[in-house]
Amino acid sequence: MSGRARLTLAAWGATLMAAGAMLPLVKPANWIFTAAFVLALVSGVGTLARRAPLARPLTLLAQIAVTLVALTAIFAREQAVLWFLPGPQAIDHAIDLFKAGASDVGQYAVPAPDTEGIRLMLVGGVVAIGLLVDTLAVTFRKAAPAGLPLLALYSVAAGLSGGGAGWLWFLLAASGYLLLLLAESRDRLSQWGRVFGGAQRPGRGGSATGSGGNAFAPARTGRRIGAVAMGVALVVPLALPGFTGGLLGGGGDGEGTGGAGKGGTISAVNPLVSLQENLRQPEDREVLRYRTNARDTSGMYLRLVSLDQFDGTSWKSSVRPIEDVPKQLPWPEGLSQEVAVTEVTSNFVASENYEQKWLPMPYPAGRVDIGGRWRYEPAGRMLVGDDKQTTRGARYQVASLDVRPTAKELAAAGPAPEKLRREYTKVPASLPADVRATALRITQGATSDYEQAVKLQDWFARDGGFRYDVDVVSGTGVQAISRFLKDKEGFCVHFSFTMAAMARTLGIPARVAVGFMPGTAQSDGSLSVGIRDAHAWPELYFEGAGWTRFEPTPSRGSTPEYTRADTPSGAATGPAQPQQSASALPSAAPSASESCTPQMRRLGDCGPDAAVGDVSSDGSGTNPLMVVLVTLAALLLLSLPLLPLLWRTRVRARRLGSDGARGPEETAARTLAAWQEINDTAWDYGVEPDESRTPRKTAARIVRLGELPDEAAGAVHRVARAVEEVLYAPHSRPATGLADDAARIRAGFHATSDRRTRLRATLAPRSAARLRWAASTRWSEVSTAWSVRRHSLSTRAAALFRRPTHNPN
């Protein structure tokens, strides 16, 4: 294996080893095989281009073109031209995939599901880094700077995983970089010839040449430098106060990271990314419509996901095992059979414009009937779409429990199980002390956890002087909590997060639920949920009642009956019956109206144009000019590998112009040009030029090495004799038929060569190296002329400003 091929293989391996740090970010990690395949194609094209040889910029452009074609064939085959060429539709599809991937990255914690958008971002990112590493290390022979993109790749993985990339992945990435450096150093040393180790020292066997078993001194030094560098990278972070634990530090306490459940694990979406923006929408838009047989819908909150981890920076959902959706969901955790419950049946229809990975459901759900690929997360009692499954246009039925504990039952609740209490009362060490002090002051005099929870809720919602304001700067960390307690203004995120954090400081298990409020009743008996019904609320655990909703946000939602002073007895009512006007399934189309009020426009009752107006009115359609420009740019990139062929064709046409003789000098120039074309043709087919030979010997060499047939051989000798006459005869005769002879010679080479040689001579002719030589010569001439000019200008400037010599005489 040649040194450059070894270096190419090392660059490919180093990129994949650094990309290994991204494997824990997505489950399953099959994307790495796609990235390895595409990167192998790019490396192979680079190897062929460098052997051609092509100019370095052309090599890079050829690799970029192959990257675009490969990614198009993999991710946009149906939209592409001929299934692999990136046309306008393929580009639009790739942009949509990239946007979807960016949205998924913002929604999911680690490990995220292997959606198509995330897979495109991962494969494209790794291939882009690999292309940069290959260009630096192999094309430009600069392996040391190639460590920067490798470091960037590892750093991104470590950052997204919250420092959980692990020391094993670091060692793998570092080993890949050292392998790349070793391959480059070996290649450089091989160009110097054999390395001698010098005389053998006493007591140190193997240091002399020919010892056989030991490495040369440069190799030993390189390994020592690599070992020291890796050791420093691992140990130094341990000594710096800003790095908690360094790469060898623990990866956390291990709780909440998910387990080996059936179907693997999945991380929860973070709806808080878009919650505030939803609340700020200038016009409400329907996302969900449903019918229910519940007699009181004020407490029928539709829950998406629960956030149960607070690390001081943000609230997020734990990574937990998921499984297939059971026909009957388990009985809710901590809910006693003695607490009054009523079974409620609800039928939902999601809007076509509403796409969410998590299914909105009343809590706690007991049975869910829905088609598609949905999975169940038992701890949070949530349903999440598998792969590309979303709520868009979904129709489903949910049987849930309307749990109505009494204040007496909640006040008499026993202690929570120790495991649950330990997990759901954790607060970060960075939480300011005044948070717990404020919680103790507010709940002073309370005799139970329930009374403490009610006092916290009432303080936020009524007695504390707080103001609801959706325009307040969002935040979920400890600083946001302190600022919220001081300024006393915020929206549901601040109220729910702060109450949950305070409840945890008091030893009450707490988490935060995110979803929608019950919505608005319609004239046909259904309820409409709009985008501005998005909401967050705290859930506190009480043994016997399970996870219980509280509402600390003023002017939003409804206060639960069990937290009111005049709370009813809580006795269970009879089974709820649907109203006579309600159908088993909600109407697919709302009733029409002659006028379109803002409320009807929000619900989409003004026709399809108004319902989707907010989607299409932003002018984000395809720009024809942009499509044309992108298409031309793609065609230009794809045509770059054909530049040697185009250049060679143009040169051949210029050399073999008209046979009409116009004078001795022109005749001689045309004869020599035809001879150069014949030599370049032989070079394209593998017969390298030898300018030290005479034309006659050169012709014999071309015929012999090219194994030319008689007709082509005769043409070579005829042109050679014409060249001799031009060079040596006093008066040369006009040569005719030069273009025909050159065509016969080219046809002879084509007939005697195999397919690979013919393709190489046509698509990547070796004689194209003359273009690079000409450019290098021209650059040297320009540089020399500029140097002379600059020296002349400097001399003149020095003479102009030189001070005259003073002569005292």
Disulfide bonds with the S-S distance in Angstrom:
Cys596-Cys606 1.64
